[in-house]
Amino acid sequence: MTERLFDDYAARSTAVAEGSRYTACIVVTPRDHNGYPVYYAVAENRSFREQEQAEQAADKALAAILSLEGDGTPVFPDDYTGFDDEPPAA
């Protein structure tokens, strides 16, 4: 797991088991411990067979966060998809 600190929140990457597959997630927790963590799935329509692959995807997503909104919601670049695939040609 990787962690990044923002003004009011700590964000960390993780992989969550769902049956036999894993989902890459970002967990955002208030730094003042006055609230609950919120889990954000990375590329919700994608899951991984291996926990390590899901953790790597979550680490990449955590690094791509530009900032957090006031409520802790991650802000990603406009063209960010969460996938390593090349974007379609315009």
N, C-alpha and C positions, 0 to 999 in steps of 0.2 A: 504494500500500500504506500502510496505517495500522498503527501499532505501539502496544501498551500494555505497560507494565512492571508485573509483579507481584513479590512477594517473591523467589521462586526462579526465575521463568520470564519470558520475553519472549513475547508473543503478537502475531502480525501477520496481517493479512488478505491474501489473494491470490486469484487465479483460475488454475486449472489447466486446460490444454487437454486435451480427451479427444476425439480425432478432430476433427470440425468444430464441436464444442460446448465450452463451458467450465463448470467446476464451481467454485462459490464455496467457499473453504476458509479455515480458521484454522490457522496453523502455530504450534505451541508449542515453544519451545526453552529448555533449561535455561540460566540466566544464567551459571552457572559454566563453561559449555562442556564439562561432564562428562556427555555423553549426546547422543542424536540428536534431531533435530526430529521431532515427531509431527504429522501432517496430520489435521484433522477437517473432513469435508465438511459444509457448511451445507445443510440441507434436502436430504439425499442423493438423494431421488427427483426432484430438479429440476436441470435444466441450462439454460444460456443460449446463445443464438446469438452474442451479442456479448460480448466480453471485458469491456468497460466495465460492462455490466449485472451480470456476475458479480462484478466487483470492488466495485461498489456494495453488492450483497447481502452480501458478506463484510465490508465496512466496518460495515454495520448490525449484523451478528452480533457483531462484535468489540466494538462499543459496548454491546451487550446483556449481555455476560458480567458476572455478579455477582462471581465469584471463580474461582479454580482450585483443584481438589482437590490433595492432596499429591503426586499423580503427574502433575499438569499438566492433567488433564481439565477442560475448561471447565464451569462451572456457570451455567445460564441460568435465568431466571424460570420458574416452573411452567407458565405458559400460553404460553411462547415457542414458536413454530412455525417461525420462519425465513422466513415468508411475510408479505407486506404485507396479505393478505386479512383481512377482519373475522372474528373468532372466531364460531362458531355460537352462536345464542341458546340459553340454557339452558332 
